[in-house]
Amino acid sequence: MLKKKWLEIKRTLKHFEKIISQKKGKYICGERMTIIDIVLYFDACNLLYFKKNYKDFPNIAEWFGGLYEKEEIKVITHLWFSMVK
């Protein structure tokens, strides 16, 4: 079951990597963070949950790291991971 879920996530991330590579600013829709950044950020957290890394997704890694620098995002991320363990 988890392997099937991981394959589904990986397919989605490949599509997401392509979208991120075409962005025209720090965030998906430009220079301001929007709800789409937040929603997709937590989708990208699945990589960490499945103990994978971003080596196959360099554009996602850069974007993800930029969001994680924000203190509010860090707090929510740590809270989310504490709940899913």
Buried (B, 14 or more C-beta within 10 A) or exposed (E): EEEEEBEEBBEBBEEBBEBBEEBEEBBBEEEEBEEEBBEBBEEBBBBEBEEBEBEEBEBBBEBBEBBBEEEEBEEBBEEEEEEEE
